[in-house]
Amino acid sequence: RQGGRMNTLLSIGHGYSARALGRHLLAQGWRVIGTTRGAETAAELAAEGVEARIWTGGPLPLDQATHLLSSVAPDAAGDPVLRDLGEAIAAAGHLRWVGYLSTAGVYGDHAGGWVDEETPCHPATARGQARVGAERDWRALPQRAHLFRLAGIFGPGRGPLAQVRNVGGQRGQPGGARSAALGNEGGAGFHDNALGAGEGICGHRPPRYSLAQPKARGMTPARTP
C-alpha cells in the first residue's frame, strides 16, 4: 500500500506467465485484477484469488489500478490493448508502473548465438515484426512501459517436449516421449523472481529485460544497469 492506495495490478491477458506473477503478488497482499476471454479460465483465476474479468475489448478499471501489465499479443492491425485503451492508459497519470510481455522473437535468427537487450531487433517473421511495433507503441506511452522479452515458456504441460509427449500419447505410441517438468510453474524467465517484474513493480525500475537463452542463464532475466 502506497499513498493510501492498495497496490493493485491490472493484468490484461492474465495467462500462464502473468498468473505466476499474480500468485507472487497476492501472497504479498496485493490486489490482482486479471482479464481473460473465457468463463472457464475466469473461474480458475477467481479460485486463485484474482478478480477475474472477461474482456474482449472495451473499458477496463484503470482507475483502480496502480500497476498495469499486458500480455496480449498484437494482431494484424497492431496492439489490441492500445487500440482500445491507449488514450486512457496515456492519461492514467496515477499508474506507478506499466509493463508489456513481448518475445525474444524480436531478435530474429542468430543461429544459436547470444543476444541481450543491446542486440538490434531484426525479426524474421511477420509476428516478430508486429511485436517490434507493439514494443515501440508501449514505450511511446508517457509511462514508458517496461519490456519483458520472453523466450520459450517451460513448465508443467508446456514446452516442446511436453508437446511431443502429448502427441505420442494421442497416437498411442508405446514408450511415448516423456519429459520432466522443465523449469518451475513460473516458466522460463519467471523462476523464483516471477519474471523479474515482481522486482520491477515493487520499487526497482529496470528499463528492459531480455530473456534470451534462459536455460544457459539459469532461467533468470538479464538486466541493463
C-alpha positions in Angstrom: 0.0 0.0 0.0 1.5 3.4 -1.1 -0.1 6.8 -0.6 -3.2 5.3 1.0 -4.0 3.2 -2.2 -3.7 -0.6 -2.1 -1.2 -1.9 -4.6 -3.3 -3.2 -7.5 -2.1 -5.0 -10.6 -4.4 -4.8 -13.6 -3.2 -7.7 -15.8 -4.6 -7.7 -19.3 -4.4 -11.2 -20.8 -3.8 -12.9 -17.5 -2.3 -16.1 -18.9 0.3 -18.7 -17.9 3.1 -16.3 -17.3 1.2 -13.5 -15.7 -0.5 -15.9 -13.4 2.9 -16.8 -11.9 3.5 -13.1 -11.1 -0.1 -12.8 -9.8 0.4 -15.6 -7.3 3.6 -13.9 -6.1 1.9 -10.6 -5.6 -1.2 -12.0 -4.0 1.0 -13.6 -1.4 2.3 -10.1 -0.6 -1.1 -8.7 -0.1 -1.7 -7.2 -3.5 -5.0 -6.9 -5.3 -4.9 -8.5 -8.7 -7.4 -7.9 -11.4 -6.9 -10.2 -14.4 -8.6 -10.4 -17.7 -9.3 -13.5 -19.8 -11.6 -14.3 -22.7 -13.5 -17.3 -21.4 -15.7 -18.1 -18.4 -13.8 -21.4 -17.6 -10.5 -19.6 -17.2 -12.2 -16.8 -15.3 -13.4 -19.3 -12.8 -9.8 -20.7 -12.4 -8.5 -17.2 -11.8 -11.1 -16.5 -9.2 -10.2 -19.6 -7.4 -6.6 -18.3 -7.2 -7.8 -15.0 -5.6 -7.7 -13.0 -8.8 -10.6 -10.6 -9.6 -11.3 -12.0 -13.0 -12.8 -10.0 -15.8 -13.9 -11.5 -19.1 -12.6 -9.0 -21.7 -12.6 -8.9 -25.4 -12.3 -5.2 -25.8 -13.8 -2.0 -24.3 -13.2 -0.2 -21.0 -11.3 -1.6 -18.0 -10.9 -0.3 -14.4 -7.7 1.6 -15.0 -8.8 4.0 -12.2 -8.5 1.2 -9.7 -5.0 0.0 -10.8 -1.7 1.2 -9.5 0.3 -1.1 -11.9 -0.5 -2.4 -15.4 0.7 -5.4 -17.2 -0.3 -6.5 -20.7 0.4 -10.0 -22.1 -1.8 -9.6 -25.2 -0.1 -10.3 -28.5 -0.5 -7.9 -31.4 -2.8 -8.8 -34.3 -2.6 -7.7 -38.0 -3.9 -4.3 -37.1 -1.5 -3.7 -34.2 -1.8 -4.0 -30.4 -5.4 -4.6 -29.4 -5.0 -3.2 -25.9 -3.5 0.1 -27.1 -6.1 0.2 -29.8 -8.9 0.2 -27.2 -7.2 1.7 -24.2 -4.2 3.5 -25.4 -5.5 7.0 -24.8 -6.9 6.0 -21.4 -3.6 4.5 -20.4 -1.6 7.5 -21.5 -3.9 9.7 -19.5 -3.7 7.5 -16.4 -1.0 9.5 -14.6 -1.6 7.7 -11.4 -0.1 4.4 -12.7 3.2 3.8 -10.9 4.4 1.1 -13.4 3.4 -0.3 -16.8 4.8 -3.5 -18.3 4.5 -5.4 -21.5 5.3 -9.0 -22.1 6.9 -9.3 -25.5 9.0 -12.2 -27.0 12.6 -12.9 -27.8 11.4 -13.4 -31.4 12.0 -9.7 -32.0 15.7 -10.5 -32.3 15.4 -12.8 -35.3 17.5 -15.8 -36.1 21.0 -15.6 -34.6 22.0 -19.2 -35.4 22.3 -20.1 -31.7 24.4 -17.0 -30.9 23.9 -14.9 -27.8 21.6 -12.0 -27.7 20.9 -9.4 -25.0 19.0 -6.2 -24.5 21.5 -4.3 -26.6 21.1 -6.6 -29.7 19.3 -4.9 -32.5 15.9 -6.2 -33.4 15.8 -8.0 -36.8 12.7 -10.2 -36.6 12.4 -12.8 -39.3 8.7 -13.3 -39.2 5.6 -11.1 -39.5 4.7 -11.9 -35.9 8.1 -10.7 -34.8 7.7 -7.5 -36.8 4.3 -7.0 -35.2 5.9 -7.4 -31.8 8.6 -4.8 -32.5 5.8 -2.4 -33.5 3.9 -3.2 -30.3 7.0 -2.6 -28.2 7.5 0.7 -29.8 4.0 1.8 -29.1 4.1 0.7 -25.5 7.4 2.5 -25.0 5.9 5.6 -26.5 3.4 6.0 -23.7 4.1 8.7 -21.1 4.8 5.9 -18.6 7.4 4.3 -21.0 6.4 0.7 -20.4 9.0 -1.8 -19.3 9.5 -4.5 -21.8 10.0 -8.2 -20.9 11.2 -10.3 -23.8 10.2 -13.9 -23.0 11.9 -16.9 -24.6 10.1 -20.2 -24.7 7.8 -20.8 -21.8 8.5 -24.0 -20.0 6.6 -25.6 -17.2 4.2 -28.5 -16.4 2.4 -29.4 -19.6 4.2 -26.8 -21.6 7.1 -26.6 -24.0 8.2 -28.6 -27.0 9.0 -31.8 -25.1 5.5 -31.7 -23.5 4.0 -31.3 -26.9 5.9 -34.3 -28.2 4.8 -36.3 -25.3 1.2 -35.3 -25.8 1.3 -36.2 -29.5 2.9 -39.5 -28.7 0.1 -40.3 -26.1 -2.6 -39.3 -28.6 -1.2 -41.6 -31.2 -0.8 -44.5 -28.8 2.8 -44.9 -29.4 4.4 -47.4 -26.9 7.0 -45.7 -24.8 5.9 -42.3 -25.9 8.2 -39.4 -25.1 8.2 -38.2 -21.6 9.6 -35.1 -20.1 10.3 -34.0 -16.6 9.0 -30.6 -15.6 11.1 -28.0 -17.3 11.7 -25.1 -15.0 9.0 -24.5 -12.4 5.5 -23.3 -12.5 6.5 -19.8 -13.4 8.1 -20.8 -16.7 11.2 -19.5 -18.4 12.4 -16.2 -17.1 10.0 -16.3 -14.1 11.5 -18.9 -11.9 11.7 -17.7 -8.3 11.5 -14.0 -9.1 8.3 -14.2 -11.2 9.7 -12.6 -14.3 11.7 -10.0 -12.5 8.6 -8.0 -12.8 7.9 -8.7 -9.2 11.2 -6.9 -8.5 10.4 -4.1 -11.0 6.9 -3.3 -9.9 7.8 -3.3 -6.2 10.1 -0.3 -6.5 13.0 -1.0 -8.8 12.7 0.3 -12.3 14.9 -1.6 -14.8 14.3 -0.3 -18.3 14.2 -3.6 -20.1 14.7 -7.3 -19.6 15.9 -9.8 -22.2 15.2 -13.5 -21.5 17.1 -15.0 -24.4 18.8 -18.3 -23.7 17.1 -18.7 -20.3 18.4 -22.2 -19.7 22.0 -21.1 -20.2 21.5 -18.2 -17.8 20.0 -20.1 -15.0 16.5 -19.1 -16.1 16.9 -15.6 -14.7 16.4 -12.4 -16.6 19.4 -10.3 -17.8 19.2 -6.6 -17.0 20.6 -3.4 -18.2 22.0 -1.2 -15.4 
